[in-house]
């Protein structure tokens, strides 16, 4: 992991071990955000601000001073034209972002922008910084912070630095956040616990655990005690980079610590890390340890375990744990819990358990997604081959699938048609085949063959012929079994012209069927029936 921790060389430090940074340069600031919808009052106020960019309403602009808000525009300082630019904030740009804030904050900050520049204090600038940060415009907040000169008329204070640290963390810039924190310490300001914790969390999210530990040591060095949230961020970073044993050791230290006690989230972070690498036995040991300590597992704890069991193929454990959650009133399963277990059961072909899971999900008032319903329908349809009583469940799920607006795939349609045909619901099976033909879906050979057989068994040969005609119209060659079933029924009924037409259609398409066999079978039936008919006539 050395390459991960030392890929970036640290900036130079002074004799006290704190980063010494070059003097801050004034940055150019210009918000490029669009104005949100405003009411009439806001629109008038924004228009007035636009008419006078320095923040004072209906007054002429004053000459820019170091205390002024940033504006685009340049003035070279120093000899030789090598100086830096002076800048100030254009109030109209800032106001557009501030318009998205709640009414009280909006009025407060816009009131500040109406004042003369010389009247603004660092407290006023902090209010503007906070408003920009809450509005999500971190770049603009950073530009305004950098423009506050440390030795100027208005210098940043501890609150200014704290806001800047939070903005860098929310932007996902851990190096800049740590540099700002170090500069804050170098200028004699004591960062808050939340500032330290934010930097630790930001570094850990990027896998920079070594630097996060440096911040933790610096935190303790200035007498600021880390909170459990700080430790949770560090443990999450250790799990993120695969240092699970270190994370477990830190968890055990927190369990015995008199200052900070591990909470359920600490245990959840560690056991989730073990579950993700396929070590659910270790995760279960951590889970049982948390319960012994008197902590109540949350839905995140259970979902981490469910995910671990399913990934390792321990579906019975996952299913049993889910059923325990269903009977647990304090922490019932949510949609994510069911969405973890149900697809895993379906992929493994555990249809009965998947069906029970689906019914429990319905009972909880949750809806399965279309993909899970589709897979469950196919599984129940296949089960109909061995147990036709599953047809009722298959029809229920298929109905929910269609009503949910999720279009079933072609394979699901075909399996549903087969199951209906086997269950004697031939009309419904024919309707599904017609629906498939209308939508242009591919027809599965086994599906329409079963439907044709079911129609022939009920002497509905005309409809069977129509089904074959639909298949042929789709430029699809029917299989031999479908032709055989229809030829057998037509021969039994003595409809030889229709039987010859069906035979010709099969031969034309290269399907080998035996008309002679059906003729022989018909003659045998006639010979067996003739004596019986003669005897009945004599009587």
Long-range contacts (C-beta under 8 A, 24 or more apart in sequence): 1-241, 1-243, 4-207, 4-208, 4-241, 5-208, 5-209, 5-210, 5-211, 6-210, 8-175, 11-179, 13-182, 14-186, 16-186, 18-182, 18-185, 18-186, 19-179, 19-182, 19-183, 19-186, 20-186, 21-179, 21-182, 21-183, 21-186, 23-150, 24-146, 24-148, 24-149, 24-150, 25-84, 25-146, 26-70, 26-84, 26-85, 26-86, 26-87, 26-146, 26-147, 26-149, 27-70, 27-87, 27-142, 27-143, 27-146, 27-147, 28-70, 28-72, 28-85, 28-87, 28-143, 29-70, 29-71, 29-72, 29-87, 29-89, 29-90, 29-93, 29-140, 29-143, 29-144, 29-147, 30-72, 30-90, 30-93, 31-90, 31-93, 31-94, 31-96, 31-97, 31-137, 31-140, 33-93, 33-96, 33-97, 33-137, 34-96, 35-96, 35-99, 36-96, 36-99, 36-100, 38-99, 42-99, 42-106, 45-95, 45-110, 46-92, 46-95, 46-96, 46-99, 49-91, 49-92, 49-95, 49-110, 49-113, 49-114, 50-92, 52-91, 53-90, 53-91, 53-92, 54-88, 54-91, 54-117, 55-89, 55-91, 55-112, 55-113, 55-114, 55-115, 55-116, 55-117, 56-114, 56-115, 56-116, 56-117, 57-114, 59-116, 62-116, 62-117, 62-118, 64-88, 65-117, 65-118, 65-153, 66-149, 66-152, 66-153, 66-154, 67-117, 67-118, 67-120, 67-152, 67-153, 67-154, 68-117, 69-94, 69-113, 69-117, 69-120, 69-128, 69-144, 70-143, 70-144, 70-147, 87-147, 88-117, 88-147, 89-128, 89-143, 89-144, 89-147, 93-140, 94-128, 94-132, 94-140, 97-131, 97-132, 97-135, 97-137, 97-140, 98-131, 98-132, 98-135, 100-135, 101-131, 101-134, 101-135, 105-131, 105-134, 120-154, 121-154, 122-148, 122-154, 122-155, 122-156, 122-157, 122-160, 125-154, 125-156, 125-160, 126-157, 126-159, 126-160, 126-163, 129-160, 129-163, 129-164, 130-163, 133-163, 133-166, 133-167, 133-170, 138-167, 138-168, 138-170, 138-171, 139-171, 141-167, 142-167, 142-168, 142-171, 150-187, 157-189, 158-184, 158-189, 158-190, 158-191, 161-187, 161-189, 161-191, 161-195, 162-191, 162-192, 162-194, 162-195, 165-191, 165-195, 165-198, 165-199, 166-194, 166-195, 166-198, 168-202, 169-198, 169-199, 169-201, 169-202, 172-202, 172-205, 172-206, 173-202, 174-199, 174-202, 174-203, 174-205, 174-206, 174-208, 174-211, 177-202, 178-203, 178-211, 178-215, 181-215, 185-218, 185-222, 190-222, 190-224, 191-222, 191-224, 192-224, 193-219, 193-224, 193-225, 193-226, 193-227, 193-230, 196-224, 196-226, 196-230, 197-226, 197-227, 197-229, 197-230, 197-233, 200-226, 200-230, 200-233, 200-234, 201-230, 201-233, 201-236, 203-237, 204-233, 204-234, 204-236, 204-237, 204-238, 204-240, 205-236, 205-237, 205-240, 207-237, 207-240, 207-241, 208-237, 209-234, 209-237, 209-238, 209-240, 209-241, 209-243, 212-237, 225-259, 225-260, 226-260, 227-260, 228-254, 228-260, 228-261, 228-262, 228-263, 228-266, 231-260, 231-262, 231-266, 232-263, 232-265, 232-266, 232-269, 235-266, 235-269, 235-270, 236-269, 238-273, 239-269, 239-270, 239-272, 239-273, 239-276, 240-273, 242-277, 244-270, 244-273, 244-274, 244-277, 244-279, 247-273, 248-282, 248-286, 251-286, 255-293, 262-293, 263-295, 264-290, 264-295, 264-296, 264-297, 264-298, 264-301, 265-298, 265-300, 267-295, 267-301, 268-297, 268-298, 268-300, 268-301, 268-304, 271-301, 271-304, 271-305, 272-300, 272-304, 272-308, 274-308, 275-304, 275-305, 275-307, 275-308, 275-311, 276-307, 276-308, 276-311, 278-308, 278-311, 278-312, 280-305, 280-308, 280-309, 280-312, 280-314, 280-317, 283-308, 296-330, 296-331, 297-331, 298-331, 299-331, 299-333, 299-334, 299-336, 299-337, 302-331, 302-333, 302-337, 303-334, 303-336, 303-337, 303-340, 306-337, 306-340, 306-341, 307-340, 310-340, 310-341, 310-344, 313-348, 315-341, 315-344, 315-345, 315-348, 315-350, 315-353, 318-344, 319-345, 319-350, 319-353, 319-357, 322-357, 322-360, 323-360, 326-360, 326-364, 332-364, 333-364, 334-366, 335-361, 335-366, 335-367, 338-364, 338-366, 338-368, 339-368, 339-369, 339-372, 342-368, 342-372, 342-376, 343-371, 343-372, 343-375, 346-372, 346-375, 346-376, 346-379, 347-375, 349-379, 351-376, 351-379, 351-380, 351-382, 351-383, 354-379, 355-380, 355-393, 358-397, 367-404, 369-406, 370-401, 370-404, 370-405, 370-406, 371-406, 373-397, 373-400, 373-401, 373-404, 373-406, 374-401, 374-406, 374-408, 374-409, 374-412, 377-401, 377-408, 377-412, 377-415, 377-416, 378-411, 378-412, 378-415, 380-419, 381-412, 381-415, 381-416, 381-418, 381-419, 382-415, 384-418, 384-419, 384-422, 384-423, 385-422, 388-422, 388-423, 391-419, 391-420, 391-422, 391-423, 391-425, 394-419, 395-420, 410-436, 410-441, 410-442, 410-444, 411-444, 413-441, 413-447, 414-443, 414-444, 414-446, 414-447, 415-444, 415-447, 417-447, 417-448, 417-450, 417-451, 418-446, 418-447, 418-450, 418-451, 421-450, 421-451, 421-453, 421-454, 422-450, 422-454, 424-454, 426-451, 426-454, 426-455, 426-458, 426-460, 429-454, 430-455, 430-463, 430-467, 433-467, 433-470, 434-470, 437-470, 437-473, 437-474, 443-471, 443-474, 443-476, 445-478, 445-479, 445-482, 448-478, 448-482, 449-478, 449-479, 449-481, 449-482, 449-485, 452-482, 452-485, 452-486, 453-481, 453-482, 453-485, 456-485, 456-486, 456-488, 456-489, 459-489, 459-493, 461-486, 461-489, 461-490, 461-493, 461-495, 461-498, 464-489, 465-498, 465-502, 468-502, 468-505, 472-505, 472-509, 477-509, 477-510, 477-511, 478-506, 478-509, 478-511, 479-511, 480-506, 480-511, 480-512, 480-513, 483-511, 483-513, 484-513, 487-513, 487-515, 487-518, 488-518, 488-521, 491-518, 491-519, 491-521, 491-522, 492-522, 492-525, 494-522
